[in-house]
Amino acid sequence: MKIMDGFQKFIPAVSIYVILYFKINITSKEVHPMLIFLTGFLFSGLAAFAASRLAEPKQNLLLNILAILLPLSEIWKQLLLTAGNGGSYLWWYFPFQLCSMPLYLLPLRQLLLAGQSRCRTAQKTKAPKGICSAVPDSGSRKPRVCVFMSRTLTDFLADFSLLAGIFAFADQTGMHYSLSVLTLHSYLWHFIMIFLGLFLHLSGSSPKSAVNKSPADKPAVKSELLAKPASFSFRKSLKSFLPPALLFLLLAGIAELLNCLLHTRGSIDMFYISPWEPSTQVILRSVADRFGRGAEIVLYLCLIFAGAGLIHVCSRFLSCRFSRFSSSSTD
């Protein structure tokens, strides 16, 4: 425990140094892009591991802080961009990319979990129904719908946002702005996405809450984390991936609708699937040149599905392996 406490105190100090170093050197391009990614990924992973060892109330507090800071930082970014453009809004930077989804989904997830927690407390204390009128009796479907929604949001943030945060560094030109503070914000945003995805995966597989606790003593808020099966099943893993995959399709549809409605007002390419804009994906640009923009968009969406699905299945496989190892070592 002393080692873990020292480790958790060590991370913030080193992280501040790394942030200041990158702030000075990123805009001048003195740092190699791969070094930026590897260093940021390393510290995001270490921070996620350290956070996953915290008690669940502290984990929820950390996510609540992020759920507030992410929207506030995006509002600040939009104001700076608009002010820098003479007060005219730039639709190209409208916050509805795949990398922007934690801005909306993390606060929604935290609100759902907070509502569930309050209603469990009200039911335990036998409070009047008026205190918890938003959630009906346990026989109703609404509590199960809320749990399903929170798990879907958790899976989406853990799988799709982690994938987007990693692959954003394949082409870092879009992360550079004329203002160095916005460049730093862009890099930190994607590292936070990586941290968030890894944290949700590690929290869901952490055995700490199962140690020295009977099933009745386990906290009810455990449902907020990724639902991990006792034994690995490839079929069940794919089935559990279906809700976040459908959510991605819904969000991609909304993004394409925004592209259709707003493309006449200026350049806009939400989710990078606008048929009115040329391909900006370095890896798929040759596909668009040879087979057309439509084929490139379909391939792009399929690759996102495949990458997020791979993360989802691998997470459950490793979680089951880790659970078996930890249970055998405790026995």
Beta strands, then each sheet from edge to edge (+ up, - down):
end
